[in-house]
Amino acid sequence: MLSERFNAYRIMWVLVFFDLPTETKKERKAYAIFRKKIMADGFQMFQFSIYLRHCASMENAEVHIKRVQKILPEHGHIGIMTITDKQFGMMQIFDGKKPTAPISTPQQLEIF
């Protein structure tokens, strides 16, 4: 169906990758604050230091990217990447050598 194909390329996933220093108490606090803030914005942990968020469109993804940029900690390496729902659906995920089911796309409520 054309509308499903269009949605698979319109719907976006935002991934935030980070490697933050945690040697001092101040650095651990900055790490915890950053992690809590991105989770408050709807990101969920995919793996340690990799968080992702489902967005209805690229415009919506840009809003969340800007929010992440506003809360970046002073030190550390942070990457932000967007991929389409179609690309995300092609990801292969394993638990050891056993394939696991991919993360399901959250259901969205649309009000007209």
C-alpha positions in Angstrom: 0.0 0.0 0.0 1.4 3.4 -1.0 0.5 5.2 2.3 2.3 2.5 4.3 5.4 2.9 2.2 5.3 6.6 2.5 4.9 6.4 6.3 7.9 4.0 6.5 10.1 6.7 5.0 8.4 9.7 6.7 8.4 8.3 10.3 11.8 8.8 11.9 13.8 7.4 14.7 16.3 9.7 16.6 19.3 7.9 18.1 21.5 9.5 20.7 24.9 7.8 21.3 27.1 9.1 24.1 30.3 8.3 25.9 30.5 10.6 28.9 33.3 10.8 31.5 32.3 9.4 35.0 35.5 9.6 36.9 34.6 12.5 39.3 31.4 13.1 41.3 30.7 16.2 39.1 31.1 14.1 35.9 28.8 11.4 37.2 26.2 14.0 38.1 26.4 15.5 34.6 26.0 12.0 33.1 22.9 11.3 35.3 21.3 14.7 34.5 21.8 14.3 30.8 20.4 10.7 30.9 17.4 11.8 32.9 16.6 14.7 30.7 16.7 12.7 27.4 14.5 10.1 29.0 12.1 12.8 30.1 11.9 13.9 26.5 10.7 10.4 25.5 14.0 8.6 24.7 14.3 5.0 25.8 17.4 3.0 26.4 18.4 0.7 23.5 21.8 -0.3 24.9 24.0 1.4 27.5 24.7 4.9 26.2 22.4 4.4 23.2 19.0 5.9 23.5 16.3 6.2 20.8 13.0 8.0 20.2 10.2 7.5 17.7 9.1 10.6 15.8 6.2 11.0 13.5 8.1 13.1 11.0 11.5 14.7 10.3 10.1 18.0 11.6 9.2 16.4 14.9 12.6 14.7 15.0 14.3 18.2 14.6 12.4 19.4 17.7 13.8 16.6 19.8 17.3 17.0 18.3 17.3 20.6 19.3 16.2 19.7 22.8 19.1 17.3 23.1 21.5 19.9 21.8 20.4 22.3 24.5 21.2 19.9 27.3 24.6 18.6 26.1 27.0 18.2 28.9 30.3 20.1 28.9 32.5 17.1 28.3 32.1 13.8 26.5 31.3 12.5 23.0 27.7 12.6 21.8 26.3 11.6 18.5 22.8 12.2 17.2 21.5 10.3 14.2 18.2 10.1 12.5 17.0 7.1 10.5 13.7 6.3 8.8 11.3 3.8 10.2 12.0 1.6 7.1 15.8 1.6 7.9 15.1 0.9 11.6 12.9 -2.0 10.7 15.8 -3.6 8.8 18.0 -3.7 11.9 19.0 -7.2 13.0 19.0 -7.6 16.7 20.5 -10.6 18.6 20.6 -11.8 22.2 23.9 -13.7 22.0 23.6 -15.7 18.8 19.8 -15.9 19.0 17.9 -13.4 16.8 15.3 -11.4 18.8 12.2 -9.5 17.6 12.8 -5.9 16.6 11.5 -3.1 18.7 7.9 -2.4 17.7 6.8 1.0 16.4 4.8 2.8 19.1 1.2 3.3 18.2 0.3 6.9 17.6 -3.0 8.6 18.3 -4.1 10.9 15.4 -6.7 13.5 16.0 -8.2 15.2 13.0 
